[in-house]
């Protein structure tokens, strides 16, 4: 792969950053040949910052790194698409993406996972989630089992509203269980993606 950095006067090419699991576009940055080489070598995205006029590894201060899954070059050899696994929010505002993706359901699930993580790491006395974490893995797993049984029962009836409520309860407790195991939905979808490629 040989991007053509000579097409622009400043030697920079645009780089589109995409979430490897959700396919959500996260941000746009620029690379020169040094940033590209560093990114390839370290498997972590480094840009050339036009405002700082230097190489800038995303997350060098926040620790919200962009770990590289794959790098694709467009047909004109002057634009890169890098699929990444983001470690934390991507945008400086604290959002998952620099673009307005508020209406994408997967983003709400990401927000919900972040809230659940906060309740685990910074427990609140009045939080059901914090209380569940405090009770331990056996109780959390038990709750997932209970919710799974309840959704099966509701699936046999024709009440859509009750079924959706039970589905929401199951998903919520499942996210808590994943967090208790120090995992996330991205870890699960990565397994599904790998299976799909077989």
Secondary structure, DSSP 8 states (H G I E B T S, - for coil): ----GGGSTTS-EEEEEEETTT--EEEEEEE-HHHHHHHHHHTB-EEEETTTTEEEETTTTT---EEEEEEEE-TTSSEEEEEEEESS--STTS-S-SS--TT-HHHHHHHHHHHHHHHHHS--TT-HHHHHHHH-HHHHHHHHHHHHHHHHHHHTS--HHHHHHHHHHHHHHHHHHHHHTT--HHHHHHHHHHHHT-
